[in-house]
Amino acid sequence: MFANYLIGLREGLEAALVVSILIAYLVKSDRRDALPAVWLGIGAAVALSVALEATLELTSAEMTFKQQELFGGSLSILAVFLVTWMIFWMRRTSHALKAELHGRLDHALAMGTGALVLTAFLSVGREGLETAVIVWGTARSTGENTEPMIGVALGLATAVVLGHLFYAGAVRINLARFFLWTGAGLVVVAAGVLAYGVHDLQEADYLPGLSNRAFDISDTIPPDTWYGTLLKGILNFQPDPTVLQTTVWLLYLIPVMALFFLLPKGGPKKKTPAPAPAAPGTTSV
């Protein structure tokens, strides 16, 4: 549940920040008449995200076991790509998000209502669609449906409250630090989802090595105990992973985590040109 709470909180907070920036800009620009179009686009994005989640559940329910494993494993790997792209995108562009959204909104205001609806839809829809795929993947990896949904719902609810407080100016947090540490947490979650996706593909006979275990500590950490369930829910921990699962987990976690912390915020810094030499006969101040 905690992993899905973290996903809901982070993705929801990104969407809440986008919404608060759009609404605040329209209010300060004395364009309250454009607010219904923005809310229409936001509502459409939320509806599409819910529809995608429902479609994934219904589609997988009508498949054979091997088809389910192939479908689930493929979507788990897709979810990992989405998580990875999301955390690096936010780390690189969060400092310029406000200016970028203001530019899009100015352009949309000049084009009319349809462009406003589309701008709001695209700005929020990306987070919503990512959340739907990621949550479905993590739900499959834990083998539960109810708890992951409760976790993501609580995360989204927390994000909505924080977004409202940001808009009202009632609370301030260091967003750079928040996105840094939640991003690091999601790298760990994504590594577990990737390993579980590989296991699904092994069960579907699309990858070899299903019976080749890296280790088995099921006697030490039984999966049906409270701590085994906790580790599985938070870290997607499996006490008897295959060699391929363990290898993929390490090959993802170590370089991605290192790159995430080593990458400077806002991307590579531009070099500041050296000052021109002073003309003869002058002195520098």
HELIX and SHEET records of a PDB file:
HELIX    1   1 PHE A    2  LYS A   28  1                                  27    
HELIX    2   2 ARG A   32  ALA A   34  5                                   3    
HELIX    3   3 LEU A   35  ALA A   61  1                                  27    
HELIX    4   4 PHE A   65  THR A   93  1                                  29    
HELIX    5   5 SER A   94  ALA A   96  5                                   3    
HELIX    6   6 LEU A   97  MET A  111  1                                  15    
HELIX    7   7 THR A  113  THR A  142  1                                  30    
HELIX    8   8 THR A  146  ALA A  168  1                                  23    
HELIX    9   9 LEU A  175  GLU A  203  1                                  29    
HELIX   10  10 TRP A  226  LEU A  235  1                                  10    
HELIX   11  11 VAL A  243  LEU A  262  1                                  20    
END                                                                             
